[in-house]
Amino acid sequence: MPQPHSDALTTTAALVGRVRERLRADRVDASAAPDAVARITRAEVRRHNDLALARGGVAVDDEAARVNEVLAAVTGYGALQPYLDDPEVEEVWPVCRG
């Protein structure tokens, strides 16, 4: 059985794909129109929840957090974006595994 974290990653990836498709279809430049990107992202998260509820699927619990994740992936640096936005964070170092 998949873990909830895995489901969240799959849902986020699907949402990122749908937002990017809409941006291309609507010819929206993500860097020039951040408000349009945010609007489209919120609409896609709501659409996901509407479909999930209608079909008995898993809805996104925290829509605002998921919108932020998708926006970070589409217009920012993904998982690094919260650290880059945090004024308390001065450096981000890679973890070397070897």
MODELLER restraints for C-alpha pairs under 7 A, 6 or more apart:
rsr = mdl.restraints
at = mdl.atoms
rsr.add(forms.Gaussian(group=physical.xy_distance, feature=features.Distance(at['CA:12:A'], at['CA:70:A']), mean=6.43, stdev=0.5))
rsr.add(forms.Gaussian(group=physical.xy_distance, feature=features.Distance(at['CA:15:A'], at['CA:44:A']), mean=6.76, stdev=0.5))
rsr.add(forms.Gaussian(group=physical.xy_distance, feature=features.Distance(at['CA:15:A'], at['CA:70:A']), mean=6.86, stdev=0.5))
rsr.add(forms.Gaussian(group=physical.xy_distance, feature=features.Distance(at['CA:16:A'], at['CA:70:A']), mean=5.55, stdev=0.5))
rsr.add(forms.Gaussian(group=physical.xy_distance, feature=features.Distance(at['CA:16:A'], at['CA:73:A']), mean=6.92, stdev=0.5))
rsr.add(forms.Gaussian(group=physical.xy_distance, feature=features.Distance(at['CA:16:A'], at['CA:74:A']), mean=6.55, stdev=0.5))
rsr.add(forms.Gaussian(group=physical.xy_distance, feature=features.Distance(at['CA:19:A'], at['CA:40:A']), mean=6.60, stdev=0.5))
rsr.add(forms.Gaussian(group=physical.xy_distance, feature=features.Distance(at['CA:19:A'], at['CA:41:A']), mean=5.98, stdev=0.5))
rsr.add(forms.Gaussian(group=physical.xy_distance, feature=features.Distance(at['CA:19:A'], at['CA:44:A']), mean=6.83, stdev=0.5))
rsr.add(forms.Gaussian(group=physical.xy_distance, feature=features.Distance(at['CA:30:A'], at['CA:37:A']), mean=6.08, stdev=0.5))
rsr.add(forms.Gaussian(group=physical.xy_distance, feature=features.Distance(at['CA:30:A'], at['CA:75:A']), mean=6.42, stdev=0.5))
rsr.add(forms.Gaussian(group=physical.xy_distance, feature=features.Distance(at['CA:31:A'], at['CA:75:A']), mean=6.99, stdev=0.5))
rsr.add(forms.Gaussian(group=physical.xy_distance, feature=features.Distance(at['CA:38:A'], at['CA:71:A']), mean=6.94, stdev=0.5))
rsr.add(forms.Gaussian(group=physical.xy_distance, feature=features.Distance(at['CA:41:A'], at['CA:67:A']), mean=6.13, stdev=0.5))
rsr.add(forms.Gaussian(group=physical.xy_distance, feature=features.Distance(at['CA:42:A'], at['CA:67:A']), mean=6.04, stdev=0.5))
rsr.add(forms.Gaussian(group=physical.xy_distance, feature=features.Distance(at['CA:45:A'], at['CA:63:A']), mean=6.71, stdev=0.5))
rsr.add(forms.Gaussian(group=physical.xy_distance, feature=features.Distance(at['CA:45:A'], at['CA:67:A']), mean=6.80, stdev=0.5))
rsr.add(forms.Gaussian(group=physical.xy_distance, feature=features.Distance(at['CA:49:A'], at['CA:59:A']), mean=4.77, stdev=0.5))
rsr.add(forms.Gaussian(group=physical.xy_distance, feature=features.Distance(at['CA:49:A'], at['CA:60:A']), mean=6.22, stdev=0.5))
rsr.add(forms.Gaussian(group=physical.xy_distance, feature=features.Distance(at['CA:52:A'], at['CA:58:A']), mean=5.56, stdev=0.5))
rsr.add(forms.Gaussian(group=physical.xy_distance, feature=features.Distance(at['CA:52:A'], at['CA:59:A']), mean=5.39, stdev=0.5))
rsr.add(forms.Gaussian(group=physical.xy_distance, feature=features.Distance(at['CA:53:A'], at['CA:59:A']), mean=6.56, stdev=0.5))
rsr.add(forms.Gaussian(group=physical.xy_distance, feature=features.Distance(at['CA:72:A'], at['CA:78:A']), mean=4.67, stdev=0.5))
rsr.add(forms.Gaussian(group=physical.xy_distance, feature=features.Distance(at['CA:72:A'], at['CA:81:A']), mean=5.93, stdev=0.5))
rsr.add(forms.Gaussian(group=physical.xy_distance, feature=features.Distance(at['CA:83:A'], at['CA:89:A']), mean=6.22, stdev=0.5))
